[in-house]
């Protein structure tokens, strides 16, 4: 994570813009994290970090055909 912060300090616009034009998203490697941050006039504000796997799980609809944990009665 420190390497990521150092990289952001050197290249703050490296992340992809999100729907909110102020917020950018950066994917880390080799770890599956997303970092959401904002560039202000004098600092880089990291708003959130999230594991990619957790985001995919949160997007699953319970009892849907794609829910691998679903069992039929």
Secondary structure, 3 states (H helix, E strand, C coil): CHHHHHHHHHCHHHCEECCCCCEEEEECCCCCEEEEEEECCCCEEEEEEEEHHHHHHHCCCCCCCCCCCCCCC
